[in-house]
Amino acid sequence: MKKIFIAFLSFTATLGVHAQNKEIVLETKNSALVYVVKDNQKVYQAYLGQKLNQSSDYAKVGGPQKEAYIGAGMEDFFEPAIRVVHADGNPSLDLRVSDQRINKEGNITTASITLKDPKYPTQVVLHFQSFFNEDVIKTWTEIRNGEKGTITLYNYASSMLHFSAPSYWLSQFDGDYMTEMRMKESKLTTGIKTMDSKLGSRAHMYRTPVFYLSLGNLSTEKTGELIAGTLGWSGNFQSSFEIDQANNLRVINGINPYASDYKLAAGQTFVTPEFIFTHTLNGKGQATRNLHDWARNYGVLDGTKPRMTLLNNWEATHMDFNQDILVELFDGAKKLGVDLFLLDDGWFGNKYPRDADKTALGDWQTDKKKLPSGIGYLVKQAETKGLKFGIWLEPEMISPKSELYEKHPDWILKLPNREESLSRHQLVLDLVNPKVQDFVFKVVDDLMKENPNIAFIKWDCNRPMTNTYSPYLKTNQSNTYVDYTKSLYKVLERLRTKYPHLPVMLCAGGGGRTDYGALKYFTEFWPSDNTDGFERIFIQWGYLNFFPALTVSSHITSMGKQPIKFRTDVAMMGKMGYDIRVNKMTAEEIEFSNQAVETYKKLSDVIWFGDLYRLISPYEEPRAVLMYADKNKDKAVVFNYILNYRRKEYLSKVKLDGLDANKKYKIEEVNLMRGTKSALAENGKVYSGDFLMKVGLNLAPGKVQAVSSSIIELTAQ
C-alpha cells in the first residue's frame, strides 16, 4: 500500500470518531488522513494515503504512528512543532485531545482539534480547511495562553506532516535579486534540511516559501506522488524536512523562530499563518493546476476577475519628468492600446524632492515643481485619452533625508548605540507602532480620497530589515519580526475594508513578497526586476508552478537584445504589460505591439483562467513549451520558446495536453509580425485532440533560430 500525503477533511463532510478505536478520519476526494486518539488522550497521525473506499478499512492500516503536533520537552527526540516555556519556567508541553469539531458549507469543509496540557491551562487548536473542487488543504494553528502570566513561544509551526516512503525528493526554488525562482532538486537524506528566510521585510528575495515533496521517486510533470506546499506568510519563514533513523519524514512549516521568541501575554492567542498544500499521484502539473484553481477562487484578490494591461513610465523617464512629459507619454500608451498608465517613483516630495533615490520616502505630497497641477490633473488627462491612471508607492520605507524622518526619528527600525544601516539609501518604518500603521493607511487613504479615480496602485518594498530594533516594543524585541508582518496585514485589512476591489500590484523589489498571505490583499505581484526576455522564461516558469498566470506581472521592456516579438511572446505567458520607451520604438514595432495587445486580450481568458500544462522544460531542453487550455477544452494557447539552439540539434515534436481527444481543433499561429508567414506546417489545419496529444506538433519547423518564439491558438470546431 502506498502511504503518502496528508489528506483531509472529507468531501462528504464526515469527521468520524469511531468509538472503539477513537479514530478521526479526514478525507478529500482522493486522499485521507487518519488520526487516532489513544487511551492517553494524545492524538496520532495513523495513516497518510489514498482515500479508501470503505472508511472502516482505516482501522486495519496499522504501521507506525506519529504524534500529530509534537510539543518539546517531553519524550520525542526530533524537531518539535511547538516549544513553550510556561510562566513558571517549565519548558515542556504535553498535548491531549479535549475537543474536535467539523463544519461543511458548500465547497469548503473546516475542522478543528483542540489540544490541552493537563497541567497547564495552555491550549493548541489545530485547524484544517479543505476545498472540495480544488483538492487543496489549508492548515494553521492557534495557541491560547490561559495562564496568569506571560508564556514564551520558541517554536510555533503552522503544520506538522508525517510521511513514510522509500525515499524523498525535494524541489525548491532559490535565487537572488535578478535571478529569482531557480528550481533545484535533490534527494533528502537522514538529518534535517531547512529552507528559511531571515530578511524580515522583502523576505523572499533569496527563496520563495514553496516546494514540491516527491515520495518514492522524483516526480515528473505527469507522473509521481507528491505534495506541493506553500506558506502564506510575508515575513521570515522556515520549512524543515527531517528524516529519522527509521527513514520516516516529518515536515514542519511555519514562521521562522529565528530571533523570534514570542512573548504571549496572559489571555492572548497566537494564530499562525496558513500552510497550503495539495496532494496528487499525477505529478507536478496536476499539483500546479490544483493550486491555481484554489488561488483564483480563494487565495488572490479578485482572482476570477479580468486584469488590465498597462504602460509604466519607469524605463522611459526614471525620476526625470514633469507633467507635460507624462501627458505626452499617455499618447504612447494609447498607441500601444493598453488600458492604464502607471506613474512610477519620483512624483513626491517638496522640501526634499524625489529627484533621486536618496530622498523623500515618507513625504507623500505631490512634487509641486514637477506636477504643479497635481495628480488629479494627470488622472483627468489620462481619462481624456481613454486611459485609466495608476501610481507607485513605497509606504513602509523612509529616507533619512525627509521631513518624516525629521519629525519622527522614533518611527524607524534602528538599533540603539549603532550606526544606521542603509540599504538603497533608505530605512524601514517601525510598522509595529500603531501610529505608524495609521500613517501608512493614511498615505493611501488620502491619495484615494483626493483622487478617487486612481485605478491602480503599485506597492513597493525595496529592502530587507537590518539593525532590526523596534523602539515601540522596547524590551520585547523578539516579537519584532513577527509583529511587523502581522502589522502589515492589519494595514492591508483596513485598506481592503475601505477599497475592496482596487487593483494593487505587490512589488517588493521583484520577488521579495511572493506568498498567499499577502496575495489575499493584492491582485498580482512583480516577479523580478530582471525583464530580459530570455531570463524571464526561467523566472516565470518557476513562479507559474505555484501562482496562476494572472498574478505574475510580465512586462515588455528594452532589457535584453531579443526581438520585440520574442519579448512580447514571453510576457504573454503571464499578466502582460509594458515598461518601455514608446518614442524609441519603430513604427513597425508599435504596430506589432498594438496588435499584440489585441491578441492578448482575445486570449487572456484562456491564459488567466485556464489549466496550465508544462510540456517541455527549459531545464531539460534548449527550449520551453507550455500551454493553457480552458475548462471546457474548447480553446487552448501554446507558447513555444527556442532558447540557445545549437546547429543540427534535433527537436522532436511536442505532444500537447489538456485537450478533448474526441474534439477537432483548428491550429493557427498568432502574434506574427506584419508580413511574416507561419512556418508551422499544421497552420490553418484541423486535427483531433487525440492526434495532438499522441502525435503532437512540430514546433521547430524549417531553419530553427535561437531566441525565437511562436504562439499557437487552438479552437475547437
N, C-alpha and C positions, 0 to 999 in steps of 0.2 A: 504493500500500500504506500502510495506517495504521501509523505507528510510535509505540509508546507504551511503556508500562509495563515495569517490571522484573518479569518474571515469574520462574518459578523452579522449582526442583527438580522434576524430572519426577515426575508422579504414577504413572508406570510405573517409577519408581526407576532411571532411567537417567541417568548422568552420562557422556556420551560425549566422548572426546578423539579427534578424527579425526586420524590420523597425518599426512595431507598438509597440512591447514590448521591443525592444532593447535587445534581448536575445542572449547570446553566448552559443552555445550548443557544448559540448565536449564529444565525445563518444569513448568507446572501444567496443570490440566485445561483452562484457557482461554488461557494466555499463555506466552510464552517469553522468556528472557533468554539471549543467546549471548555468551560471552566467547571471544576468540581470543588465543592465545599466539603472538606473532611471534618472529622469529629472535633478537631482542634479549632474549627471555625475559620481556618485560613482558606483562601481561595487559590487554586492552582490552575494553570493552563494545562489541560489534559490532551488536547488534540488541535492540530492545525492542519487542515487538509481540504480536499474537495468535499462539497456537501454530499452527505449520504442520503439515499432515497428514503430510508427508514430512520427516523430520529432515535428509535430505540437502539439502533446499532452503535451509537456513540458510547454507550456503556460498555461495549465489548472491545474498545480500541486498545486499552492497556498502554504499556510503554512508560517512559519517563515522564514525570510531571514536574513543572516548574512553577514556583510562586508567581502570581500574575504581576505583582508590583512590589518589588523586594525592598524592604527597609534595611538600612545599615545598622550595624551594631549587634546583630543577633547571630544566627548560625551560618549565614551564607558567606562564601569565600570570595565572591567575584563582585563586579561593579554593581552597585545598588541603583534602584530607580530613585530613591529618596534617602536623604540623610538629614536628620534633625537633631539638634541639641535642645532639650527642653529647658524650661525656665529655671529648673533646679540643677542644671548642668548634666543631666543624664543624656548620653549621646546615642540612644537606641530608639528604634521604633518597631513595635510589634503590631502588625495589622491583622484584624479579624473582621469577618463579614458581619455587618449588622442590618443591612437592608439592600434590596435590589428592586429596580423599577423599570418599566418599559412603556413606551407610548408610540403609537403609529398614527401619522397624519399624512394621507396621500402617499407621495413618493418617499417620504422621509420617516425613518424609524429611529427613535432615540432610546437609550438605555443608560442606567447608572448603577454602579455597585458601590455602596458606602462601606468603608473600612474604618474600624476604630481600634485604638490602642486600649487594652483592658485596664492599664494602669494610669493612663493619662487621657484627659479629655481632648485629644487631638484626632481629627477626622481627615481621611483622604477619600475623595469621591472620584471614582474612575468613570468618565463619561465616554459614551460611544454614540455615533450617529452614522446611519447607513443611508445611501441614496440608491433606491431600487433600480431605476432605469440606467443610471450611470455606473453602477457596480463600483462605487467609491466609498471609502470609510474615513471618518474623522475620529480621532481620539484626543481627549485632553483631560486634565486633572485639576481638581480643586483641593486645596489644603487649608483646613479650617483650624485656627488656634482657639481652642476652648479653655486654655489655661488662664490663670490670673496674671501671669507675667509674659514677657516677650520670649518667643522661641526663635531660633536661628535655623534657616534652611540652607544647607550646604549643597545639596543636590535636589532637584525638583523636576523630574522628567515629565514630558507630555505623554510618553508611551514607553512601554517595555514589551517587546515581542520576542518570542522564543521559537527557534527553528531546529529541526533535526533532518539533516540531509547528508549525503556522502561528501559533498564539497560545496563551497560557497564562492561566488564571484561578485565582485563589486565594480560597478560602473559609476565613476564620479566625474564631476565637471569642474575643472580648475582653470586658472589662468592668472591674468594680471590686467591692469589698465591697458586697453587696446588689444589684448589677447584673451578676451573673456571666453568662458564656456568651452574649453577644450576637453574632449572626452578622453578619459584614461580608464583602462580596465585591468584588474588584477585579481588573482586568486587570494582569498583570505587564508591566513594560517593561524596557528594557535597563538593566543595573546590578544591584544586589543589594537584595532585600527580605529583611529579617531579622525574625523573631519570636523573642523571648527573654524570659528572666526572670533577675533578679539578686537575688532576695529571700532565697535560702538555704533556710530553713525556710518552711513555708506559701508555697511558691514559685509557686503557680499562682493567686494571688489576682487578678492582672490579666489573665492569659490562660492557657488550658489548652493543653498541648502536643499539639494535634490540628489537622488541616487536611484539606480536600479540594483536590486539584490537578486542575483540568479541562484537557483537552488539545483544542485547536482552538476549541471554543465552551464557554460556561458551561453546566455540566450542570444538568439538572432532576432531579426525583425519579426519573423513569423513563427518561430519555434522556441520552446523553452519555458520553464516555470520560473516566475519571478514576482517580486513586488516592486512597484515604483512608488517612492515615497518623497514627500517634501514637507518642510516645516513652515507654517505660516507665521513667521517672526522676522521683523526687520532689523533686529539687533544681533548681538553675539549669539551664535547657535553652536550646538555640538551634537554630532551623531557618532555613536560608538558601536563597534562591532566586535564582540568578544567571543572567541571560541575556547571552550574549556577542555579539560583533559579527556573528556568523553566525546569530543567533536560536536557538542551541542553549541548552538549560536544564540546569544542574546543580543538584541538590537535596541539601543536606548536613544531616543531623540528628544531634544528639548533645548531650552535656553542654556547657553554655556555657563557653568557655575564659576568660571574663572573670575576672580576678584569680585564675586557677586554673592557673598554670604549674606543671604537676605534676612533682615530683621522683620519678623512678623509680630506685630503687637497683639495683645490680648483682644479677642473678639474679631480679629480681622481674618479675611480669606484671601489666599493667593490663588489666582487662576492662571494656569499655564497656557501657552499658545497651542494651537491645534496642529496635530500631525495628521497629514492627509495622505492616504495611500490607496492603491488598487492592486489586486492580485489577478494573475492570468496564467494559463498554461500555454498561451499562444504568442509569446514573445513580446518584445519591446513595443512593436507597432500597436498591438491591442491595448497595452497599458497606456500608451500615449493617447489613443482615441478615448479611452475611459476618462482620463484626466481632463482632456479638452472638453468633453461633454459636460463634466461636472463644473469646470471652471466657467463656461459660458452661462450655465444656469444658476450657479450659486457662488462662485469664487471671485468673479470680476464685476466691477460696477457696470451695469447695463450691458452685460455680456451677450445678450441676444439682440442688441440694437446695432444699427449701422454706425460706421465711423466716418470722419471727414478726412479728405486729403488736404494737405497744407503746403505752403511755402514758408520756410523760415528765413529770416534775413541775415543770420549769423555769418555765413560764409561770404555773403555779398558785402557786408559793411563792418562786421565786428562791432565795436562801440563807436565808430566814427560815422555818425549820421545826424541828420536833423529831420524835421517833419516833412520838408519838401522832398528830400531824398526818399523817405519812407513812402510817401504818396506815389512817387514815381515807380517804386518797387511794386506797388499794387498792380500796376499795368502788367508787370512781368507775371504776377500770379494769375491775372486774367488771361494772359496769353497761354499759360500752361493749362488753364481750365480747372484749377484746384478750387476747393471750397473755402479755404481760410488762409489768412495771412497771420503769421506768428511773429511778433516782435520779441526778440531775444534780449540778452543782457545789455545794459548801458543806458537805459531810459530814465534813470532816477538819480537823486542827489542834487543838492543845490550848494550848500556850504562846501561840500566836498564832492564835486560832480563825478559821476561814474564814467570817466574817460579811459580808465584802465582798470585792471582787476585788483588794485591796491586800495580802493576807497569805496565808501558809500553803502556797503551792505548794512542793512538796518535802517537806512534813511530812505524809506519808500515813498518819497514825494517826487512828483514828476519834475524832471530837469527843465526849468523854465527857459533856459537858453536854447536847448535842443528842441524842445517841444513847447513853444510859447502858447499854443492853443490847447494844450492838454491832450490827455489820452482820448477824451470824448470826441475831439475833432478827428483823430485817426479812425476811431470806430465808425463815425459817420462817413468819412471819405471812403473807407473800405466798402461800406454798405452801398454807396452810390455806384460802385463798380461791381456790385453783385457778390461781394465777398464778406465773410464773417471775419472777426478780428480776435486774436488771442495774444497773450502776454506771458513773459517769463518772470518767475520769482524764485528767490532762494531765502525763504523767511527764517530758516533755522540758524543762519550764519550771520556773522558780524565782522566788519572791517575795523581794525584798530583806529584807522583814520575815518571816523564817522561821528556824527552828532550823537547817535545812540550810545556809542562807546563812552563819550564824554559825560553823558547824563547817567549812565547805568553801568559803571565798571564792575558792579557786583552781579551783573546778569550773565557773566561769562564763565564757562567751564575753565578753571585755571587753578593750578596748584599754588598754595601759599609758599612764599620763600623760594620760588623758582621763576626763571625767565619764561615769558610767554613762548609757547611753541606754535609757530605759524605754519600753515600749510595752504598753498595758493593765496598767501597774504591774508588769511582770514582765520577767525576763531569760531568756536561753536557756542551758541547761546545755551544757557542753563535751562533747558526746557522743563526740567523737574519743577522749577519755580512757577507757581500758579500765575504770577504776574507776567512772566514771560509767555506762558501759554495764552493768556489774554491778549498780549501784544501780537503774537503770531496770528491768532484768529482775527484780530482787528485789522491787520495788514490786508488780508484777503477780503474781509467783510467791507472795509471802507472802499477798497478798489471796486468791488462789485456794486456797492450802493451808489457810488459816484458814476459808475459806467455799467449800468445793468445789461447792456448789450454785448459785453465781453463774452465770447462764446467758447473760450478755451484757455486753460492755464497750463504752463509747463513749470512743474515744481522741481527745483533742483536741490542737490545736497552734495557739495563738491569736495568734502574732505572727511576723513575718519577722525575719531577722537584721539587726542594725545594730551598729556598733562591733565588727565581727567579727574576733576575735583569739583563737586557741586557746592558753592557757597550756601545754597539753600538747605542742603541736607546736613551741613556742619559735621558732626561726629559720626553720622550714619552713612559714610561714603560707600560702603559695599553695596548699597541699594542703587547707586547712580546708573550703572549700565542698564539695569532692568527698568528702572523708573523713567529713564529718558525715553525709551521706546514706548512704554505704556502712556507717557505724557503726550508723545506724538500722536498716538491713536486717539487720545482724548480730544486733541485739537481737531483732528480729521473727522471725528464723530460729530463734533459741533458744526463743522463746516458742511458736512453732508446732511445734517438735520435741516439746515437753512437752504442749502443749494444741492438738493439730492441728485440732480442729473447733469450738473456742469461737467463737461469733459475735462479731465486733468491728466496730463502725462507725468508719470513718475520717472524723473531723470536720474538723479544721483550720480552725476558724472559719467554715466554709462555703465550699466551693470551693477551699480552699487546697492540697489534695493530691488531684488527680483524674488518676490515671495508673495504668497497669498494672504499673509497678514496685512500687507499694505494694499494689495490689488483690490480688496473689497471697497476701497475708497477711490481707486483710480481706474481709468478706462484703458490705459496702455502703459508701457514702460519703454525707456530708451536703453537698448541692449549694450551699446558701446559707442564711444567717440570715434572708433575706427570705422569709417564708412567706405573704405576701399572695397570695391565690389567683390574682388577675389577673396579677401579676408572675411567679408560679411557672409559668404556662403557657409563657412565653418561656424561662425558665431551664431548665425540664425539657425543653422542646422541643430546646434546644441540646445538653444532655448526652446525650439519647437518640440523637443522631446517632452517638455513638461508644461508649456504655455501655448495657448491657441494663437493662431496667426493674427487675429485682430488685436492682440495685446502687444505684439512685437513690432515696434515702430522701426520702419525700414526706409531710409531716405536716400534719394539720389543726390550725390554731391559730385564735386570735381576731384575728390581724393582718388588716387589711383590713375592708371593710364589706360584703363579699358574703354572701349567704345561706349557711347551713351546707351546703345541698345543693351549691352551686357549689364551695365549698372542698373538700368531700369528693370530688366528681367529679374535681377536678383532682388530688387526692392519689392517687386510684385508678390514674392512668396510670403510676405508679411503684410504689415499695415503701411502701405506706400505713402511717401511724402517727398518733398524736395527741400534741399538746403543748398542752393546753387545760385551763381551769378547769371541770371537770365540774360542780362545785357551782353554777356560774353559768349552766349550760345549762338550758333549759326542758325539761319532761317530754317535749314533742313532739320536741325536738332529740335528747334522749337515746335515745328510742325509734327515731328515724330512724337515729342513729349505730349503735346495736346491730344493726339490720337491715343497715346498710351494711357493717359488718364481716363479717356472714354472707355477704352478696352478694359482697364482695371475695374471701373465702376460696373461694367457689364458682368465681369467675372467675380466680383468681390463677394457675393453671397456664397458662392461655392468655396472660395478661399477662407472666408471668415467663419462660416458655419458648417462646412463640410468635414468629412473624415480625411485625415492625413495618412498617406501611405509613403514611407520612405523606401524607394525602390533600389537605388544604387548609392552607396555611401561614399563620400569623398575620402573617408579613411581607408577605403579598400580599393578604389579605382581612381584614375585621374579624371573623374567626372562625378557629378552629383545629380541624381534624378529623384524627384519626389512628385507626388500628385495629390490632389484633393478631389473627392467625389461627394456629391450631395447625398442626403439621406435616402432619397428616392431612387438613387442610382440612375438618374436621368441625365445628369451633367457631370463633367469632370474636367480638370485642368492639369496638364502635365508640365512641369518645369524641368528643363534639361540644360545642364551647365557643363561644358567641356573645360577642363582645367589645364594643367600642364601636360599637354598631349605630346608624345614623342613620335617621331617618324615611324611609320609602318607598325604602330601599336594597334592591336586588334581590339575593337569594342563590340561586344556582342549585342544582339537585340535585347530590348528591355521589355520584360513581361509586366504588364500593368496589373492593378489590383483594385478591389473595391467596386467592380462593375457587376452588372447582372449578366450572367452567362447567356441568358435567353434573349437579351435585348440587342438591337443593332445600333451601332454608334457611327456617326459621321465624324471623320477626322479632319481638322482644319488647323493649320498653323496660323497663329495670330501674332500681333505686335511686331510685324515686319517693317523695316524701313521702307519708305516710299521708293517704288521702282524695283524692289527686291522680290524675287520669287522664291517660294519654298523649295528646298532641295529634298524634302521629305517625299519619298515615293508613294506613300499612302495618303498624301494630302488630297482632300476632297473625296476620298473613297469611304465606303461604308463596310464595317466589319462587325462581327458578332462579339459580344463581351467575352464569350468563351475563347474565341480566337485570340483576342487581345491579351487575355490573361495566360494563355497557354503557349502561344507563339510569340506575340509581342510586336513591337515596332522597332525599326532600325532608326535610332535617333542620332546616328553618326554617319549619315549618307555622304557620298562623294568625297571630296577632299576635306578632311577634318582639320579645323583650325583651333589652335589653343586659345583659351579665353574667349569662347564663343558660346552662344546660348540660343535656345528656342523655347517657345511656349506653344503647346498644342491643346486646343479645345476639343472636347468630345461631347457630342449631343445625341441623345437617344432619338431614333427616328420612329 
